[in-house]
Amino acid sequence: MNLKKNLIAVSVLAATTTLVGCSDSDDGDSSLSDKTTPSSSVTAQGRITGFGSIFVSGVQYDTTGASFTVDGESASEDDLELGMMVTVSGTSAGTAGVASSVHFDDDLDGIVTAVNLDQKGVGTVSVMGYEVTVDANTLVEFYTNQINTLTQAIYDPNVGIQFIAEVSGYSDGLGNIHASRIEIKAFNPLTDYIEIKGYVNNLDTNMNTFMVADMNIVYSNATVYDDMTSAMLADGLHVEVKGRGFDGQGRLLADIIEDETNSGLLSADSDDDIEIEGVIGSVNTESFTINGVTIYYDQNTLGTKLLVENAIVEVDAYRDNQSRLFADEIEPDELDDDYHNGLELKGLVQNYDLQNNTIEVMDTTFQLTTSTMIRDEYTNIRYFSLGDITRSSGNHYVEVKAYLDDNGELIASKILYEGISNNETDELEGPLSMNQGGANVMGIPVDFGSFATPAAGMRVEMEGAYSGGVFTATSLEAEPIDSASSDTNSNS
């Protein structure tokens, strides 16, 4: 991936945090030296939120002696990118760990057939029979200079396959993926495969066809089977199918079919602590699914009130005496906006504390943690950290996404560094409150100027200017917190 990437503003994901990160100008990564010695075996599945060594689900894993595989091939840490869903095996204690192996395999490598995104780049994209959810946290990058929007990547059967979307995220294997990362690449039929991963359904052994999600697949005597035989092909089997094109009916021609039954989390040893980040699928009285994997629970499991379909959660689990995955604890993920109803803003960096890992914007202090995702949009430093802001003078602008933790502290889940500027427009979005001092968004005073003041409890999105301790709005949109589409007051 040496082609210069064109990043679009669908969203941004992290590079690393000052707490445990490093930059190109650092001498190296010494942050693990003061951590507790890792003591428990672990298998963790989650997004990469930073490098130096590697950050997954709030844990910094030392990768000095780790092996890496990408799509089944031997690789290195440099082949990994932010937002990729990986499986890490190793040991950990708290927020520090040591990785013995890191594995990445995308969920989908296929043609885009439809794009339904709003002006913020949020919505869905149809890829090879999957509905791919794109939200404010999805990182979309283009590894081609020919196009720079997802709409331009839509497949035209009259032209043939020009571009494919590589999707990584929370997949249920049945037709839904909540994307953490999407890469758009030019397609070379001589070297590239179209790939789809999921559960076999509607198998017809007479016609040599089956489906994964809503994608029809044709296999033949020339199809190669990996970690399985042709006789093992059955409805419900978790597979990855690779092919180089389609037949006249639009069905994928399978060159390779690989059994994925024991991949990812299901490869964990019986004594591993298992950590999962993902989206809740179906829920019943004794089990639920997350990323297509069944997890059991009982009255001793903590956090079961969070078992709501489509909620983004983090799960600590283990293998029980029946070899089932069993949940110890379920916690809300920092990226679940429906749960947190958090704060988003863009403004001038007023202060930072590298020792305590905080940043101040709009007279509001945000705490960075090992889960904070921070990306440099200005100079594109791979190992960018908060400390890099201190190395140059000027008006540094950042976008911050944050939420209130149980102690009432604002935790930054994402920071986008936009560089040095003297003419940026400030932005503020969050739940509106009223007190004796007037209107505020999570403690930031707001002056609505000529706009009618929305009702308390609405979620407001504004552009304007922050000065003298008050944000003055020059544009305003407001909607009920439980609605994603009701604009009650707007002006552009």
N, C-alpha and C positions, 0 to 999 in steps of 0.2 A: 504494500500500500504506500507507494512512494509518491503517487500523484497528489498534488496540492489539493486539499479538501476545501470545498465551498460549504460553509456552515450556514444553514438558514435558521431564522429566528422562530422556529416552531417551539424550541425550548433550549435549555442548556443543562448539562450535567457537569459533574465535578471534575477537578483535577486532584486536589488534596487540601488538607488543612494545615495551618501553622502548628497545631497541636502535635501532629505526628508526621507532617509532610516535609518535603525538601524542594528546593528549586534548582535550576541549572547552576546557580552560583553557590550552592551549598557544597561543603566538602564531602558530604555523604549522609547516609541515614544512620544516626546513632540513637534514635529515639527509643529503640527497644531495650537499651541497656538498663534503664531504670524501671522496667516492668517486672511484674511477678513472673517467675519461670513458668512457662506453659506446662500444664499438668494433666489435661484431659484430652483424649482422642476426640476428633471432631470431623464431621462432614458438613459443610455449609454450602448452601445454594443461595446466591443473591447477586445483585448488580455490583459491578465494579464502580466504586465512587471515588477512587483516587489511586495514585501511584506513589511509590517510595516507601516500602516495597509495593504491596498491593493492599487496597482497602476493600473489604467486602462485608456488607451488613454491619458496619460499625466496628469491625475488627481489623487491625493492621497485621497482616501476615508477612513475616520475613520470608522471602522467596529465594534466599541465597542458594540453597541446595535443592530447590524444587524442580520437578519436571513439568513441562507445559505441553499440552496438545490443543490444537485448534482444528476443528472439523476432522478429528481422527488422525491428524498428521502432527509429527513432532514439531514444536515451535519454541518461541522464547517469549519473555514478558513483553518485549517490544511489539509482538504481534497482537497484543490485547489492546482494547480501546475502552474508553469510558462508556458506561451504560450496558456493556455486555453482561449477560447472565452467565455466571460461571459456577462450577462446582469445585470447591476447595477441600482437599483432604489434608489433615495434619493434626496439630495440637494447639490448644489455646487456653488462656485464662484471662477473663475480663476482656479488655480491648486490645490485647496483644496476643499474637500467635505465631506459629511457625508452620509454613505450608510444605508438605511433601510433594503434592501434585496440584496442578490447576488445570481444569479441563473446560474448554468452551466448544459448544456446538450450537450453531444457530437453529432457530425453530423453523425457519422458512427461508428459501432462496428462490423467489418466483416472480411471476409477472404481476404487475398492478393492473387490475381491471376496473376499478372505480375509486374515486377520491371524493369524500364528503367532509370537508374541513371548513370551519368558520374563519373569520378574519384573523383570529388569534392562532390559527393553525391547529385547532382542537377539533376532534371528531373521529371519523373512521376512515380506513383505507381498506379496500378489498384486494387481497393477494391470494391467488391460488386456492379459492374456496374458503379462506379464513377472513373473518372480520377482525381487522387490526385496530385496536383503540389507540389513538394518539392524543396525549394530554400535554399539559404545560411542562411536564418533566421528561417527555420523550426527546431524545437527541436524534436529530435527523441530519445526516451528512451525505454529501455527494462526492463520489470518487470518479467523476467524469466532468469535463468542462462543457459538454454538449447541452446539458439542461441544468436548471437550478430550482425547479419546483416539482412536487410530487405529481401534479396534474400532467406535466410534460412526460412523465414516465409511464403513463397509461399505455397498455399494450394495444397495438393495432394489428389484427390478424392479416390485413392486406399488405403490411410492411414486413411483418415478421418480428421476432424477438430482438429488440434493441437494448432494452434495459431490464435489469432485475433488481428486486428489493430484497436485501438480506435483513431479516427481522429477528430481533432477540428480545425476549421479555417473559411475561408470565403467560404461558400457554396451557390451556386445558386439554389440548390434543383432540378436541372435538369440533373446533371451528372458531375459537375465540382466542385472541392473543392481546394482552395489554402490553404494548410495546414500550420497552425501556430504551431501545436503540434501533434505528433504521438506517441502513446504508444503501444508496442507489449507485449501481455500477453498470458500466457497459457490458453487454453479454457477448462472449466469444464462444460460438457453438463447438469449436474444436477443443477448447480447454475447460469450459465452464459447465457445471451441472445445474439444472433446476432441481431443487430439493424441497421436500415437504415431509414433516414429521407429525405423527399423530396415531390415532387408533383406527385399525381396519374396520370398515363396515360395508355391508352389502356385497360380500364376497360371492362371486359367481365363478365356480371352477370350470363350468362348461364353456363360458365365454372368455375366461382368463381375465376377469376384471374385478375391481373392488374400488372402494372409495376411501379417502382420508378427508375428513371434514366434508366439504361439498365438491371435492376434486375427484373426477373420474380418472382411474389409472388402469392401464393395460399392461399385462406382463406376458412373457413368451418363453419359449425354450432357451432363448439366448440370455434371459435375465439371470444375473449373478446374485447369489444369496450370501449374505455376510452374517456370521454368528447364528445361522439358521439353515434349514433346508426348505425346499418348496412345500413339503408336506406339512410344515409347521404353520403355514399361512392360514390364518383363521380370523373370523370376526373378533374384535376385542384385543387383538395383538397390537402392541405398541411398536411401530416401525418407522424407519426413515426410508423414503423412496427417492432415488436419484435418476434423472433422465436428461436428455439433451434437447427434447422437443416434443411436439404434439402430433397426433394423427389428424385426419381430416375431420374428425368429430370433436376436436378440441380436448382429447384425452391425453394425459401424460404417458409417454412411452417409457416404461420402467427398465432402466439398464441395471440398477442395483437396488436390492431390497435388504435392509439391515434390521435385525431384531434389536429394539431399544429397551426391552423389558427390564434389564438390570443396569441401566445407565443412570447417571445423575444421582439423585438421593437414594435410589434403590440399590446402589452399589455400596452403600455404607456398611461397615462392619457391625456386628451385633452389639459391641460395647461402645460404639461411637455416640457422642452427643451429636444430635442432628439439628441444624439450624436452617430454617426455611424462610425466605422472603417471597411473598406472592399475593395472588388474588384468590379470595374464597370463591369456590364454585358452588356445588350443591351442599346442603346441610341437612342432616337428620338427627335423631335423638342420640346416636352413638358415634357418628363419624361425620367428617366433612372432607371435601376435596380442596386442595390448593395446588395450583399449577398442574392439574390433572392427576395428582397423587392422593390416595385416600389416607387420611389421618384419623385415628380413633381418639376419643376423649371420654371422661367420666366426671363425676361430681368433684373429684380432686384436682381437675385441670383448672388452672387459673385463667381468667379472662374469657370465659365462654360467652359472655354477653356480646363479644365482638364478632361472633359467628353469624355474620350477615352476608348474603350473597353480594359479590363484587367489592367487598371491603378489602383494602390492602392491609395486610398484617404481617407480623413476624412471629414465627412459631418455633419454640424449643421442644424437641421431641426425642424419643428413644425407641428402640425395638423392645417390645414386650416379650413375655414368654411364649407367645404364639407367633413371634417374628413379625408382628404388625408394627407399623409406625404409630406411636402413641404420644399425644401432646401433654407436655408438662405445663406449658404456659403459652398463652396467646396475647400478643401486645399489638397496639395500633402502630402501623408504619408511619413514619414522618411524612410520607408522600400521599397519604390518604386525605385529600382535601375535604371530602365529605365529613370526615370525623373531626378534623382539626379546625376547619373554617378559619384559616390562618391569615397572616398579613403578608402583603407583597408591596414592595416599594422600589423606586429608583431615586437615588440622591447622592449628594456629596459626602464623602468620607470625612467625618469631623475628628475622629480619634480612633486609635486602635491600641490594644494592649497585647503584645506578643507573649507576655508571660502568662496571662490569664486567658488568652485566646478569645478576645472580644473585639467587636468593631462597633463604632457608634455612627449612626446615620439618622438625621432628623431628630437629634437629641434623644435617640433611643438606642439602648445598648443591646447587642445581639451576641449570644454565646455560640462559639463554634465548638463542635465536638468531632469525634472520629467518624461520625456519619455525615458531617457537613460536606456537601458537594460544591466545590469552587472551581470555576473555569475562567481562564484568561482569554477574553475575546479580543484583546488589544494587541498582544504580541505573540499569543499562542504558545506560551511556554508549557511544555508537557507536565513539569513538576511544579507548577505555579502554586505559591502559598501566600498567605496574608503578609508574610514578611517581605515579599517582593514589592508590595505597595510602598513600603517605607524607604525603598532604595532610590526613589526619585521624587523630586518636589513637584508641586502643581496641584490642581483640583482633580482629585481622583473620584470617578463616579462608579457606583456599583448598583446592580440590581440584587435585592435580597428577598428571599422567600423564607418565612419563619412561622413558628407556631408556639403557643404557650404550653409549657410542660406542667406536670402536676404541682410544681412548686411556684407556678406563676412566672417562671422565667422564660423570656423569649429565646428560643433555640433556632438558629439559622439552619435550615435544611438545605439551602442552595444559595450560593453567591456567584454572580456573574460580574467579573471585572470588565468595565467598558473603557477604561483608560482615562486620559487627562483631557479635560475640556473646560471651556468657560461659558458655553452656551447650551448646555443640556436642559431639557425640560424635565422637571421632577414629576414623579408618578406615585400614586398611593392607592392601594386597594385593600379592603378588609371590612369587617363588620362595624356598623355605626352604633355608637353609644351616646347617651346624653347624661350629663351631670350638671352640677351647679355652675361649672365653668363653661358649659356649652357643649357643642358637638365634638366628638373625637373618634378616631379610629385606633383602637387598641392603645389608647393613651396619647396619641398624636392629635393635638387640637386642629380643627378644621374650620375654615371660613368658606361658606358656599357662595359668597358674593351675590350675584344676581339670580342664582338658582334657588328654587324652593327647597327648603331643607327636607330631605327624605325622612321617613319615620325611623325611629330607633329600632335596631334589629335588622335593617336592610343591609345588604352587602353593596358597598359603593366602590366605584372605580373612577379615578380622577387623574387628569393631568393638571399641572399648575406650577406653583413655586412655593418652596418652603423658605420662610424668612421670619426672623423675630420670634421663633418658637411656634409659628402657625403655618399650616398648609392652606394656601388660597387656591381654590379650584378655578380653572379656566374651561374645563370640560367635565361632564359628569354623566355617569351611567349608574343606575341603581336597580337592584332586583332583590326579591325575597331570597333569603339564604337557602330555602329549600327548592328554589327554581333556578334553572340554568338558562332561561331564555326570556324572562319577563323584564324588559327595560321600562322602568316607570318614569324616568326623567333623564333625558339625554340631550347633548348638544355637541356637534362636531365643528 
